[in-house]
Amino acid sequence: MKHRNPTDFKVEMHWHFYGECGISISATKYPDDPGTERMHFHDFHELVVVMEGTGRHVLESGSYPLFKGSVFLVPPGIVHGYSDFRNCELVNVLFFPEQLLFSWEKLLTIPGIPGLLDEPFRLRPRELEEVRPLLLSMRNERREKKPDFELAMNADFLQLLFALSRFCNNSPNPRPRGVPRLNNILAFLNEHLADASIQVADIAEKNGMTLKTMERLFRKNTGLPPGAFLASLRLERAAELLRNNSELSVTEVAFHCGFSDSAYFSRAFRKKYAESPREYRKKYAASAPPPRRKHPESDL
């Protein structure tokens, strides 16, 4: 990433966030203004939906037009701004993937989600009206801050991502070539998650690309380099096994998730979850609900 002088750009940090849900939301109306909003960057991801009007999104590498229904993602550290607003209203969903109440890494393995995050696209009028209630619900939860607002905002955000993913993949605009390549790599990672010998260079070679190309692909779509993404995916899988499979020892869980050294696994797990694997398992075992009765499936 290019070196930045702190005096050159406005820096936005954590001030939008409340609680530990990792999500916030803001809406801003811009009247007709041919000027440029000061260039800035931030330490969170920003998903932007244009609700009304037009404008331009300005990056260091150039700019592109915005219309009602435009959707795009701004990863952390990307310098950007806006210009040429014409009665424009932006809704910004701000989030930290590591603080979400669902697995961001696992979400990125679902076909369609990486495509949503790769390039800007535009919602049809009907599609924009379908996502509006989710955005309004997130805004209201943030304002009211009821005891369960963190869970509610995560649930709304997850629904929003799935809705946008489906709309994006049904878009008549052609999608960039990088998206199916990333989907292939993510499928490969899930298939070989338990293989501790697999290296990032092997992943690139088996998927027919250079290490540098794969690095760019991952950073652009996930905000992480491939090695860090793989490690996080393995830890997410380990957490799932610790919650749901009491028959496996901690060492066995580590081996099932591609960690050949259980001591290293425990250190990495504590760094991500702020507690040891045994503490994590004990906490979830204590809070586990009693087995539910099975009911016949409905026709729905």
Legacy VTK file of the C-alpha trace (Angstrom):
# vtk DataFile Version 3.0
C-alpha trace
ASCII
DATASET POLYDATA
POINTS 300 float
0.000 0.000 0.000
1.289 3.421 -0.888
2.713 5.507 1.966
0.378 8.246 3.133
1.179 11.438 4.956
-1.366 11.676 7.814
-1.914 15.353 7.029
-2.961 14.576 3.449
-6.158 12.675 4.236
-8.915 12.638 6.786
-8.812 9.401 8.797
-12.024 7.836 10.096
-11.622 5.353 12.938
-14.013 3.542 15.319
-16.256 6.425 16.357
-19.399 5.117 14.628
-19.541 1.888 16.642
-21.449 0.952 19.775
-21.227 -2.297 21.723
-19.400 -5.290 20.288
-21.566 -6.189 17.295
-19.011 -4.880 14.791
-21.631 -3.062 12.666
-22.936 0.460 12.412
-24.940 2.390 9.829
-25.287 6.011 8.759
-27.275 7.861 6.102
-26.180 11.171 4.580
-27.979 13.485 2.147
-25.891 15.655 -0.171
-27.526 18.590 -1.977
-26.368 19.644 -5.425
-22.639 20.155 -5.013
-20.074 20.007 -7.832
-17.202 20.041 -5.318
-15.292 17.075 -3.890
-15.622 15.670 -0.378
-12.214 15.560 1.263
-10.371 12.350 0.464
-10.202 10.009 3.433
-9.647 6.402 4.503
-10.762 4.347 7.489
-9.982 1.211 9.470
-13.322 -0.535 8.830
-15.106 -1.951 5.786
-17.782 0.299 4.299
-20.679 -1.032 2.204
-22.352 1.870 0.378
-25.828 1.937 -1.181
-26.955 4.985 -3.180
-30.618 5.531 -2.306
-31.272 8.666 -4.376
-29.578 10.963 -6.871
-26.228 10.796 -8.636
-22.557 11.582 -8.009
-19.054 10.230 -8.516
-16.944 7.950 -6.340
-13.355 9.215 -6.407
-10.350 6.915 -5.836
-6.610 7.511 -6.150
-6.703 5.527 -9.400
-9.645 7.415 -10.945
-13.401 7.755 -10.473
-16.688 6.276 -11.645
-20.308 7.529 -11.721
-22.897 6.751 -9.048
-26.615 6.383 -9.677
-29.648 5.515 -7.619
-29.186 1.837 -6.751
-25.367 1.787 -7.009
-23.714 -0.575 -4.498
-19.996 -0.837 -3.728
-17.604 -1.875 -0.952
-14.682 0.214 0.321
-12.119 -1.943 2.204
-9.975 -0.536 5.043
-7.096 1.715 4.000
-8.510 2.675 0.592
-8.324 6.431 0.006
-11.574 7.676 -1.509
-14.061 10.553 -1.642
-17.027 11.848 -3.651
-17.794 14.598 -6.145
-20.531 15.980 -8.414
-23.414 15.227 -6.070
-26.898 15.842 -7.434
-29.533 15.386 -4.716
-27.649 12.290 -3.533
-28.389 10.130 -0.492
-25.884 7.498 0.638
-26.410 4.756 3.203
-23.136 3.465 4.664
-22.978 0.119 6.470
-19.720 0.077 8.427
-18.323 -3.156 9.815
-15.344 -5.001 11.256
-15.425 -8.627 9.959
-13.606 -9.987 13.022
-16.248 -8.545 15.380
-19.338 -9.862 13.589
-21.506 -12.429 15.363
-21.252 -14.717 12.327
-18.207 -16.063 10.492
-17.119 -13.639 7.776
-14.529 -16.113 6.489
-17.125 -18.843 6.143
-19.530 -16.427 4.477
-16.916 -15.699 1.815
-16.854 -19.386 0.840
-20.504 -19.227 -0.304
-20.742 -18.837 -4.087
-21.905 -15.359 -5.008
-20.731 -13.472 -1.925
-17.204 -12.711 -3.253
-18.774 -11.398 -6.455
-20.834 -8.949 -4.436
-17.691 -7.529 -2.867
-15.503 -7.431 -5.969
-16.847 -4.630 -8.177
-19.574 -1.953 -8.028
-22.958 -2.916 -9.440
-26.412 -1.385 -9.647
-29.708 -2.531 -8.161
-32.882 -2.373 -10.199
-35.631 -0.140 -8.685
-37.556 -3.162 -7.387
-34.414 -4.619 -5.811
-33.556 -1.325 -4.120
-37.014 -1.249 -2.555
-36.484 -4.801 -1.263
-33.286 -3.902 0.602
-34.644 -0.590 1.954
-36.551 -2.217 4.893
-33.383 -4.042 6.000
-31.407 -0.802 6.011
-34.202 0.973 7.916
-34.318 -1.850 10.453
-30.550 -1.627 11.014
-30.804 2.145 11.444
-33.630 1.818 13.984
-31.803 -0.873 15.953
-28.724 1.335 16.146
-30.767 4.327 17.344
-32.864 2.492 19.930
-30.084 0.225 21.278
-32.404 -2.334 22.867
-30.731 -5.133 24.880
-30.601 -7.424 21.811
-29.773 -4.756 19.196
-26.350 -6.278 18.446
-27.922 -9.605 17.471
-30.662 -7.849 15.494
-28.161 -5.757 13.513
-26.088 -8.839 12.673
-29.227 -10.686 11.528
-30.302 -7.764 9.326
-26.801 -7.400 7.903
-26.626 -11.092 7.021
-29.999 -10.869 5.249
-28.801 -7.758 3.441
-25.660 -9.507 2.191
-27.607 -12.493 0.875
-30.166 -10.265 -0.841
-27.450 -8.146 -2.468
-25.536 -11.278 -3.482
-28.526 -12.686 -5.337
-29.284 -9.369 -7.008
-25.615 -8.948 -7.965
-25.394 -12.379 -9.545
-28.640 -11.821 -11.459
-27.379 -8.485 -12.733
-27.309 -8.113 -16.549
-23.888 -6.451 -16.213
-20.986 -8.878 -16.796
-19.061 -9.828 -13.660
-15.262 -9.578 -13.493
-13.198 -12.635 -14.289
-11.579 -12.680 -10.862
-14.735 -13.697 -9.010
-15.116 -17.298 -10.298
-11.376 -17.796 -9.775
-11.734 -16.775 -6.142
-14.742 -19.077 -5.719
-12.633 -21.977 -7.039
-9.866 -21.201 -4.545
-12.309 -20.970 -1.640
-13.796 -24.339 -2.591
-10.254 -25.775 -2.737
-9.454 -24.373 0.734
-12.574 -25.922 2.262
-11.758 -29.278 0.693
-8.155 -29.255 1.963
-8.645 -27.476 5.292
-7.303 -30.426 7.300
-4.121 -30.725 5.228
-1.436 -29.069 7.364
1.155 -29.444 4.593
-0.693 -27.202 2.146
1.140 -23.914 1.524
-0.062 -20.659 -0.019
2.277 -21.199 -2.988
0.730 -24.663 -3.532
-2.757 -23.149 -3.553
-1.744 -20.627 -6.207
-0.056 -23.276 -8.358
-2.985 -25.709 -8.154
-5.345 -22.920 -9.206
-3.207 -21.799 -12.136
-2.074 -18.365 -10.980
1.021 -16.684 -9.616
1.407 -16.035 -5.907
1.296 -12.281 -6.529
-1.965 -12.545 -8.484
-3.594 -14.605 -5.748
-2.391 -12.136 -3.128
-4.061 -9.255 -4.986
-7.248 -11.287 -5.462
-7.558 -12.059 -1.746
-6.690 -8.596 -0.501
-9.196 -7.022 -2.878
-12.067 -9.339 -1.951
-11.427 -10.266 1.689
-9.100 -7.569 3.022
-6.639 -10.311 4.080
-3.643 -11.987 2.453
-4.230 -15.669 1.548
-2.232 -17.082 4.470
-4.075 -15.013 7.069
-7.427 -15.884 5.497
-6.615 -19.619 5.570
-5.497 -19.425 9.215
-8.687 -17.579 10.166
-10.824 -20.100 8.270
-9.131 -22.963 10.139
-9.740 -21.273 13.490
-13.402 -20.727 12.605
-13.715 -24.420 11.792
-11.973 -25.323 15.061
-14.368 -23.134 17.044
-17.294 -24.888 15.368
-15.917 -28.327 16.312
-15.273 -27.224 19.903
-18.880 -26.062 20.200
-20.522 -29.030 18.529
-18.279 -32.099 18.897
-17.416 -33.015 22.490
-15.918 -36.369 21.460
-12.803 -34.814 19.911
-9.978 -33.693 22.181
-8.468 -30.234 21.671
-5.455 -31.843 19.988
-7.717 -33.806 17.639
-9.641 -30.644 16.802
-6.344 -28.949 15.940
-5.326 -31.799 13.618
-8.779 -31.881 11.973
-8.375 -28.197 11.115
-4.879 -28.324 9.633
-2.761 -27.461 12.700
0.132 -29.888 13.165
1.233 -28.268 16.450
-1.421 -28.185 19.187
0.532 -25.635 21.235
0.653 -23.233 18.280
-3.054 -23.884 17.685
-3.875 -22.942 21.285
-1.876 -19.705 21.028
-3.509 -18.751 17.716
-6.969 -19.616 19.066
-6.460 -17.493 22.180
-5.279 -14.581 20.047
-8.468 -14.696 17.934
-11.041 -15.561 20.620
-9.375 -14.164 23.786
-9.616 -17.535 25.545
-8.078 -20.976 25.270
-9.786 -23.778 23.283
-10.683 -25.555 26.546
-12.168 -22.398 28.058
-14.116 -21.775 24.857
-15.529 -25.321 24.834
-16.416 -25.169 28.526
-18.267 -21.884 28.089
-20.400 -23.241 25.237
-21.003 -26.567 26.995
-22.344 -24.700 30.042
-24.705 -22.584 27.936
-25.888 -25.351 25.577
-29.691 -25.750 25.503
-31.321 -29.130 26.231
-31.972 -31.380 23.215
-35.030 -30.319 21.243
-37.873 -32.634 20.371
-38.109 -33.483 16.702
-41.277 -32.307 14.980
-42.618 -33.302 11.584
-41.508 -31.055 8.786
-44.081 -28.614 7.493
-44.983 -28.191 3.845
-43.376 -24.721 3.745
LINES 1 301
300 0 1 2 3 4 5 6 7 8 9 10 11 12 13 14 15 16 17 18 19 20 21 22 23 24 25 26 27 28 29 30 31 32 33 34 35 36 37 38 39 40 41 42 43 44 45 46 47 48 49 50 51 52 53 54 55 56 57 58 59 60 61 62 63 64 65 66 67 68 69 70 71 72 73 74 75 76 77 78 79 80 81 82 83 84 85 86 87 88 89 90 91 92 93 94 95 96 97 98 99 100 101 102 103 104 105 106 107 108 109 110 111 112 113 114 115 116 117 118 119 120 121 122 123 124 125 126 127 128 129 130 131 132 133 134 135 136 137 138 139 140 141 142 143 144 145 146 147 148 149 150 151 152 153 154 155 156 157 158 159 160 161 162 163 164 165 166 167 168 169 170 171 172 173 174 175 176 177 178 179 180 181 182 183 184 185 186 187 188 189 190 191 192 193 194 195 196 197 198 199 200 201 202 203 204 205 206 207 208 209 210 211 212 213 214 215 216 217 218 219 220 221 222 223 224 225 226 227 228 229 230 231 232 233 234 235 236 237 238 239 240 241 242 243 244 245 246 247 248 249 250 251 252 253 254 255 256 257 258 259 260 261 262 263 264 265 266 267 268 269 270 271 272 273 274 275 276 277 278 279 280 281 282 283 284 285 286 287 288 289 290 291 292 293 294 295 296 297 298 299
